[in-house]
Amino acid sequence: MANKKKQAQALYGNQQTSSSAPPVPSSNPPTAAFVLLLIGGIIIMLFGFVAVLGASLISSLPTNAAVSGAPIINATEQAQLQASSGAIAAEGALGIVCGIVIIIASIMVHRQSKIKTWSIVALVFSLVSIFGGAGLIIGFVLALIGSVLGIMHK
């Protein structure tokens, strides 16, 4: 037993190891991962806002002419329009949520707080953002590359 303790002291010095000690930031933060995640998250979030705004504009289209009272579109077309605008709004909301989570993950990666964990979170939400428009694919690709860089960071 004493022999193992001496070996451990020789290997690690007289330092006390503690699992509750905060992680020490490395001298080389994953800057590229941070920038790509931040830009990708912003793009995904912005296009989510655009989708929600577009859906609200589509749903507010008039169904009849103001002067003549004649219907511009019939009731079936109006119902289809309302349903499609609801789907577009849901996709936009998903894009907004994914964008916000990716932005938060990029900040946590930059702070070097559990880099791999937050990079995996960003990876999952960038994949989920495909269903929310993915920021016209540009935001998705940037967030995907940034999360992979964060996962590969040493």
MIDOSE-1310 file (N, C-alpha, C; in nm, 2 decimals, decimal comma, always signed):
residues 154
mank	+0,08/-0,12/+0,00/+0,00/+0,00/+0,00/+0,09/+0,13/+0,00; +0,19/+0,13/+0,08/+0,28/+0,24/+0,09/+0,35/+0,26/-0,04; +0,39/+0,14/-0,10/+0,46/+0,15/-0,22/+0,38/+0,21/-0,34; +0,25/+0,18/-0,34/+0,16/+0,24/-0,44/+0,14/+0,39/-0,42
kkqa	+0,14/+0,43/-0,29/+0,13/+0,57/-0,26/+0,25/+0,65/-0,30; +0,37/+0,59/-0,28/+0,49/+0,65/-0,33/+0,50/+0,66/-0,48; +0,45/+0,56/-0,55/+0,45/+0,56/-0,69/+0,35/+0,67/-0,74; +0,24/+0,69/-0,68/+0,15/+0,79/-0,72/+0,20/+0,93/-0,69
qaly	+0,28/+0,94/-0,58/+0,34/+1,07/-0,55/+0,45/+1,10/-0,65; +0,52/+1,00/-0,69/+0,63/+1,02/-0,79/+0,57/+1,06/-0,92; +0,46/+1,00/-0,95/+0,40/+1,02/-1,08/+0,33/+1,16/-1,09; +0,25/+1,19/-0,98/+0,17/+1,31/-0,98/+0,22/+1,42/-0,89
gnqq	+0,32/+1,40/-0,82/+0,37/+1,49/-0,72/+0,29/+1,49/-0,60; +0,29/+1,59/-0,51/+0,22/+1,59/-0,39/+0,09/+1,66/-0,40; +0,03/+1,67/-0,52/-0,09/+1,74/-0,54/-0,21/+1,65/-0,50; -0,31/+1,72/-0,44/-0,43/+1,65/-0,40/-0,52/+1,66/-0,52
tsss	-0,57/+1,54/-0,57/-0,66/+1,55/-0,68/-0,80/+1,55/-0,63; -0,88/+1,64/-0,69/-1,02/+1,65/-0,65/-1,11/+1,65/-0,77; -1,22/+1,57/-0,76/-1,31/+1,57/-0,88/-1,40/+1,69/-0,88; -1,41/+1,77/-0,77/-1,49/+1,88/-0,77/-1,42/+2,01/-0,81
appv	-1,29/+2,00/-0,84/-1,22/+2,12/-0,88/-1,27/+2,17/-1,02; -1,28/+2,30/-1,03/-1,33/+2,35/-1,16/-1,22/+2,33/-1,27; -1,27/+2,31/-1,40/-1,18/+2,29/-1,50/-1,09/+2,41/-1,53; -0,96/+2,38/-1,55/-0,87/+2,49/-1,58/-0,87/+2,52/-1,73
pssn	-0,90/+2,64/-1,77/-0,91/+2,67/-1,92/-0,77/+2,65/-1,98; -0,77/+2,59/-2,10/-0,65/+2,57/-2,17/-0,61/+2,70/-2,23; -0,48/+2,71/-2,27/-0,43/+2,83/-2,33/-0,48/+2,85/-2,47; -0,54/+2,75/-2,54/-0,58/+2,77/-2,67/-0,73/+2,73/-2,68
ppta	-0,82/+2,84/-2,67/-0,96/+2,81/-2,68/-1,00/+2,78/-2,82; -1,11/+2,70/-2,83/-1,16/+2,67/-2,97/-1,23/+2,78/-3,04; -1,15/+2,88/-3,08/-1,20/+3,00/-3,14/-1,28/+2,98/-3,27; -1,23/+2,89/-3,36/-1,29/+2,87/-3,48/-1,43/+2,80/-3,46
afvl	-1,43/+2,71/-3,36/-1,56/+2,64/-3,33/-1,66/+2,75/-3,27; -1,61/+2,84/-3,19/-1,70/+2,94/-3,13/-1,76/+3,03/-3,24; -1,67/+3,08/-3,33/-1,72/+3,17/-3,43/-1,82/+3,10/-3,52; -1,79/+2,98/-3,57/-1,88/+2,91/-3,66/-2,01/+2,88/-3,59
llig	-2,01/+2,84/-3,47/-2,13/+2,81/-3,39/-2,21/+2,93/-3,37; -2,14/+3,04/-3,34/-2,22/+3,17/-3,32/-2,28/+3,22/-3,45; -2,21/+3,22/-3,55/-2,26/+3,27/-3,68/-2,38/+3,18/-3,73; -2,35/+3,04/-3,72/-2,46/+2,95/-3,76/-2,58/+2,96/-3,68
giii	-2,57/+2,98/-3,55/-2,68/+3,00/-3,46/-2,76/+3,12/-3,49; -2,69/+3,23/-3,52/-2,75/+3,36/-3,55/-2,83/+3,35/-3,68; -2,77/+3,28/-3,78/-2,84/+3,27/-3,91/-2,96/+3,18/-3,89; -2,95/+3,07/-3,82/-3,07/+2,98/-3,80/-3,18/+3,06/-3,73
mlfg	-3,14/+3,13/-3,63/-3,24/+3,21/-3,55/-3,31/+3,32/-3,63; -3,23/+3,39/-3,71/-3,28/+3,50/-3,80/-3,38/+3,44/-3,90; -3,34/+3,33/-3,97/-3,44/+3,27/-4,06/-3,56/+3,21/-4,00; -3,55/+3,17/-3,87/-3,67/+3,13/-3,80/-3,76/+3,25/-3,78
fvav	-3,70/+3,37/-3,74/-3,79/+3,49/-3,73/-3,85/+3,52/-3,86; -3,78/+3,51/-3,97/-3,83/+3,54/-4,10/-3,95/+3,45/-4,13; -3,94/+3,32/-4,10/-4,04/+3,23/-4,13/-4,17/+3,26/-4,05; -4,15/+3,29/-3,92/-4,26/+3,33/-3,84/-4,33/+3,45/-3,89
lgas	-4,25/+3,55/-3,93/-4,31/+3,67/-3,98/-4,38/+3,65/-4,11; -4,32/+3,57/-4,20/-4,39/+3,53/-4,33/-4,52/+3,46/-4,30; -4,52/+3,37/-4,20/-4,64/+3,29/-4,17/-4,75/+3,38/-4,12; -4,71/+3,48/-4,04/-4,81/+3,57/-3,99/-4,87/+3,66/-4,10
liss	-4,78/+3,70/-4,20/-4,83/+3,77/-4,31/-4,92/+3,69/-4,40; -4,89/+3,56/-4,42/-4,97/+3,48/-4,51/-5,11/+3,46/-4,44; -5,11/+3,44/-4,31/-5,24/+3,42/-4,24/-5,33/+3,54/-4,24; -5,27/+3,66/-4,26/-5,35/+3,78/-4,25/-5,39/+3,83/-4,39
lptn	-5,38/+3,74/-4,49/-5,42/+3,78/-4,62/-5,58/+3,80/-4,62; -5,63/+3,89/-4,69/-5,77/+3,91/-4,69/-5,84/+3,80/-4,77; -5,96/+3,77/-4,73/-6,03/+3,66/-4,80/-6,13/+3,72/-4,90; -6,16/+3,84/-4,89/-6,26/+3,90/-4,98/-6,22/+4,04/-5,02
aavs	-6,26/+4,09/-5,13/-6,23/+4,23/-5,17/-6,30/+4,32/-5,08; -6,24/+4,43/-5,05/-6,30/+4,53/-4,96/-6,41/+4,60/-5,02; -6,41/+4,63/-5,15/-6,51/+4,71/-5,22/-6,63/+4,63/-5,26; -6,60/+4,52/-5,34/-6,71/+4,45/-5,40/-6,77/+4,34/-5,31
gapi	-6,69/+4,30/-5,22/-6,74/+4,19/-5,13/-6,73/+4,05/-5,19; -6,68/+4,05/-5,32/-6,66/+3,92/-5,38/-6,54/+3,85/-5,33; -6,55/+3,72/-5,30/-6,43/+3,65/-5,24/-6,32/+3,63/-5,34; -6,20/+3,66/-5,29/-6,07/+3,64/-5,37/-6,04/+3,49/-5,37
inat	-6,05/+3,43/-5,26/-6,03/+3,28/-5,26/-6,14/+3,22/-5,19; -6,17/+3,09/-5,22/-6,28/+3,03/-5,16/-6,24/+2,97/-5,02; -6,34/+2,91/-4,95/-6,32/+2,87/-4,81/-6,22/+2,75/-4,80; -6,22/+2,66/-4,90/-6,12/+2,55/-4,90/-5,98/+2,60/-4,91
eqaq	-5,96/+2,70/-5,01/-5,83/+2,75/-5,02/-5,78/+2,83/-4,90; -5,88/+2,90/-4,84/-5,85/+2,97/-4,71/-5,80/+2,88/-4,60; -5,87/+2,76/-4,59/-5,83/+2,66/-4,49/-5,69/+2,61/-4,52; -5,66/+2,58/-4,64/-5,53/+2,53/-4,68/-5,42/+2,63/-4,65
lqas	-5,46/+2,76/-4,68/-5,36/+2,87/-4,65/-5,33/+2,88/-4,50; -5,44/+2,87/-4,42/-5,42/+2,88/-4,28/-5,34/+2,77/-4,22; -5,36/+2,64/-4,27/-5,29/+2,53/-4,23/-5,14/+2,54/-4,27; -5,11/+2,58/-4,39/-4,97/+2,60/-4,43/-4,90/+2,71/-4,36
sgai	-4,97/+2,82/-4,33/-4,91/+2,92/-4,25/-4,88/+2,88/-4,11; -4,96/+2,79/-4,05/-4,94/+2,73/-3,92/-4,82/+2,64/-3,92; -4,80/+2,56/-4,03/-4,68/+2,48/-4,04/-4,55/+2,56/-4,05; -4,56/+2,67/-4,13/-4,45/+2,75/-4,15/-4,41/+2,82/-4,02
aaeg	-4,51/+2,86/-3,94/-4,48/+2,93/-3,81/-4,42/+2,83/-3,72; -4,46/+2,70/-3,72/-4,40/+2,60/-3,63/-4,26/+2,57/-3,67; -4,23/+2,57/-3,80/-4,09/+2,55/-3,84/-4,01/+2,66/-3,80; -4,06/+2,78/-3,82/-3,99/+2,90/-3,78/-3,96/+2,91/-3,63
algi	-4,06/+2,87/-3,55/-4,04/+2,86/-3,40/-3,93/+2,76/-3,37; -3,93/+2,65/-3,43/-3,83/+2,55/-3,41/-3,69/+2,60/-3,45; -3,68/+2,68/-3,56/-3,56/+2,74/-3,60/-3,51/+2,84/-3,49; -3,60/+2,92/-3,44/-3,56/+3,02/-3,34/-3,51/+2,95/-3,21
vcgi	-3,57/+2,84/-3,17/-3,53/+2,77/-3,05/-3,39/+2,70/-3,07; -3,38/+2,64/-3,19/-3,25/+2,58/-3,22/-3,14/+2,68/-3,23; -3,17/+2,80/-3,29/-3,07/+2,90/-3,30/-3,02/+2,95/-3,17; -3,12/+2,97/-3,08/-3,08/+3,02/-2,94/-3,00/+2,92/-2,87
viii	-3,03/+2,79/-2,88/-2,96/+2,69/-2,81/-2,82/+2,68/-2,86; -2,80/+2,69/-2,99/-2,67/+2,69/-3,06/-2,59/+2,81/-3,02; -2,65/+2,93/-3,01/-2,58/+3,05/-2,96/-2,53/+3,03/-2,81; -2,62/+2,97/-2,73/-2,58/+2,95/-2,59/-2,46/+2,85/-2,59
asim	-2,47/+2,74/-2,67/-2,36/+2,64/-2,67/-2,23/+2,71/-2,72; -2,24/+2,80/-2,82/-2,12/+2,86/-2,86/-2,05/+2,94/-2,75; -2,13/+3,01/-2,67/-2,08/+3,09/-2,56/-2,01/+3,00/-2,46; -2,08/+2,89/-2,43/-2,02/+2,79/-2,34/-1,89/+2,73/-2,39
vhrq	-1,89/+2,71/-2,52/-1,76/+2,65/-2,58/-1,65/+2,76/-2,57; -1,69/+2,88/-2,59/-1,59/+2,99/-2,58/-1,54/+3,01/-2,44; -1,62/+2,99/-2,34/-1,58/+2,99/-2,20/-1,51/+2,87/-2,16; -1,50/+2,77/-2,24/-1,43/+2,65/-2,22/-1,49/+2,57/-2,10
skik	-1,62/+2,57/-2,09/-1,69/+2,50/-1,99/-1,75/+2,38/-2,06; -1,69/+2,26/-2,03/-1,73/+2,14/-2,09/-1,75/+2,15/-2,24; -1,64/+2,17/-2,31/-1,64/+2,20/-2,45/-1,70/+2,09/-2,53; -1,67/+1,96/-2,50/-1,72/+1,85/-2,58/-1,87/+1,84/-2,56
twsi	-1,92/+1,85/-2,44/-2,06/+1,84/-2,40/-2,14/+1,95/-2,48; -2,10/+2,07/-2,47/-2,17/+2,18/-2,54/-2,16/+2,17/-2,69; -2,05/+2,11/-2,74/-2,04/+2,09/-2,88/-2,13/+1,98/-2,93; -2,15/+1,88/-2,85/-2,25/+1,78/-2,88/-2,39/+1,83/-2,88
valv	-2,42/+1,92/-2,78/-2,55/+1,99/-2,78/-2,57/+2,07/-2,90; -2,47/+2,14/-2,94/-2,48/+2,22/-3,07/-2,50/+2,13/-3,19; -2,43/+2,02/-3,19/-2,45/+1,93/-3,30/-2,59/+1,87/-3,31; -2,65/+1,83/-3,20/-2,78/+1,78/-3,20/-2,88/+1,89/-3,24
fslv	-2,87/+2,01/-3,19/-2,96/+2,11/-3,23/-2,94/+2,16/-3,37; -2,82/+2,15/-3,42/-2,80/+2,19/-3,56/-2,87/+2,08/-3,65; -2,86/+1,96/-3,61/-2,93/+1,85/-3,69/-3,08/+1,87/-3,68; -3,13/+1,91/-3,56/-3,28/+1,93/-3,54/-3,32/+2,05/-3,62
sifg	-3,23/+2,15/-3,64/-3,27/+2,27/-3,71/-3,30/+2,24/-3,86; -3,26/+2,13/-3,91/-3,30/+2,09/-4,05/-3,45/+2,10/-4,06; -3,53/+2,06/-3,96/-3,67/+2,06/-3,97/-3,73/+2,20/-3,95; -3,64/+2,30/-3,91/-3,69/+2,43/-3,89/-3,63/+2,53/-3,99
gagl	-3,59/+2,47/-4,11/-3,54/+2,56/-4,21/-3,39/+2,56/-4,22; -3,32/+2,53/-4,11/-3,17/+2,52/-4,10/-3,10/+2,65/-4,15; -3,17/+2,76/-4,14/-3,10/+2,89/-4,19/-3,06/+2,88/-4,33; -3,15/+2,83/-4,42/-3,12/+2,81/-4,56/-2,99/+2,73/-4,58
iigf	-2,98/+2,63/-4,50/-2,87/+2,53/-4,50/-2,73/+2,60/-4,46; -2,71/+2,72/-4,48/-2,59/+2,79/-4,45/-2,57/+2,78/-4,30; -2,67/+2,82/-4,22/-2,66/+2,81/-4,08/-2,63/+2,67/-4,03; -2,70/+2,58/-4,09/-2,68/+2,44/-4,05/-2,54/+2,39/-4,07
vlal	-2,48/+2,42/-4,19/-2,35/+2,38/-4,22/-2,24/+2,45/-4,13; -2,26/+2,58/-4,11/-2,17/+2,64/-4,02/-2,17/+2,59/-3,88; -2,29/+2,56/-3,82/-2,31/+2,51/-3,69/-2,26/+2,36/-3,69; -2,28/+2,29/-3,79/-2,23/+2,15/-3,80/-2,07/+2,15/-3,79
igsv	-2,01/+2,23/-3,87/-1,86/+2,24/-3,88/-1,81/+2,29/-3,74; -1,87/+2,39/-3,68/-1,83/+2,44/-3,56/-1,84/+2,34/-3,44; -1,95/+2,26/-3,45/-1,97/+2,16/-3,34/-1,87/+2,05/-3,36; -1,84/+2,01/-3,48/-1,73/+1,90/-3,50/-1,60/+1,95/-3,46
lgim	-1,57/+2,08/-3,49/-1,44/+2,13/-3,44/-1,43/+2,14/-3,29; -1,54/+2,17/-3,22/-1,55/+2,17/-3,08/-1,53/+2,03/-3,02; -1,59/+1,93/-3,08/-1,58/+1,79/-3,03/-1,43/+1,75/-3,05; -1,37/+1,79/-3,16/-1,23/+1,74/-3,18/-1,13/+1,82/-3,11
hk	-1,17/+1,93/-3,04/-1,07/+2,01/-2,97/-1,01/+1,93/-2,85; -0,88/+1,95/-2,83/-0,81/+1,88/-2,72/-0,81/+1,96/-2,60
